[in-house]
Amino acid sequence: MIHLITEVSRLTFIIIFAIFTYDCFAALRVERHGRDSKRLYRRQTAMIYLFLINGNLLLFLNTNEPKIFVMMAAEIVFTAIAMIIYKKIYESASKAVVNNMCMLLSIGFIMLTRLDQSKALRQLLFACLALIITCFIPLFLGNVRLIKSLKLFYIGAGILLLGIVAVIGKTTYGSKINISIGGIAIQPSEFVKVLMVLFIACMLYQDSSWKQVMKTLLLCCILILILAISKDLGNAMIFFLTMIVMIYAASQNALYMLSGAGLFAVASVIGYYAFSHVRVRVLAWKDPLSVVNGAGYQISQSLFAIGTGGWFGAGLYQGMPKRIPVVTTDFIFSAISEELGGLFALCLIFICIANFLMFFNIALTIKNRFYKIIAIGLGALYASQVFTTLGGVTKFIPSTGVTLPLVSYGGSSLLATMLIFAMIEGLYEYRGEKEDINESETRYEEKKRAGGARQ
């Protein structure tokens, strides 16, 4: 009986997710033309709840543990509260962005419960904490002068946090990526990404001259260099790609983009010869089966899982995703592909692409240049992390040890990503009259100060 239900659920998972994915791109068209489609958003919301109910019922049938129903109720309540809070705080924000965030979180909840129930519970608690913190984002974004005044704080705090990790951080798989505070592992680089975006926007929104760009590049490269010293090369790549996109967006100079590509190539070669674990990962990337009992074991298991899942998946509890090392963090996409299927995995990729497009659509609607650069930076940051993660687990690029935003287990990653989504919603909220007022007030204060100085 359970086997039959599992077989049916393979199709229901894909149908639910396919409908949601279609609506993601339909929402892009609706929001681009300024139309409100309540029916579309209600259907998306219904798909999220159906996914949670379908997934948790199947989890219960395979485990016979009543606490699964408690988790299901908590996940449904969390999703409902998140949607209500975002609707109240960001009255004119993008509903599609909120729905996408909740769906990706739901996928993470279901898969983590399948792989490790204790981690699923902690992930839900992290999400609740992140939801509380993101409620204060509008207060921060509403004060544009405060954001701009903290320019030195962003870069100083970033260097300090990464420096602490480089000195006393815990080494995991050859990289120093986190520190332990009260028994809780914190990964500061997840938050420094956001600080870097704010810093670059502060530096370049008014002046994108060559001299100013070089100052920005130099200070950001200090962050990247510290990450390289810590052997956290995955995040170093994300930082670099985000920085180059933001510099190009602020300056509109294609030469910076080309120079960045050349610099990235040179840095990759230097990293290959400077770090032995990079050479190991490149070897595993080129021919994982030749070192399947060593460095290539992780990526080989990932590819086996993706391949054996086929288009429709083996079904929850019918695969062997636990054979993949660090499956709950770096390689959760492989577990999803194996048990929920290739079609489901493709829809997941499409939702990530839809998020990226929504972020950039929002950036295009923002009139305020400062906010626009921030939105572009957050979009580039999200896209870089998704590309780095999916590229590593599918052998498109060498494995980098980066989590899939909102889906993989990790408190720091989850909180930082929900901050990004909340900031995007806040920027969307302030895209019109409010930001014009803030900008006008800023210019007035600057002129006032300048006049006082002349007198």
Order of alpha helices (4+ residues) and beta strands (2+ residues): alpha-alpha-alpha-alpha-alpha-alpha-alpha-alpha-beta-beta-beta-alpha-alpha-alpha-alpha-alpha-alpha-alpha-alpha-alpha-alpha-alpha
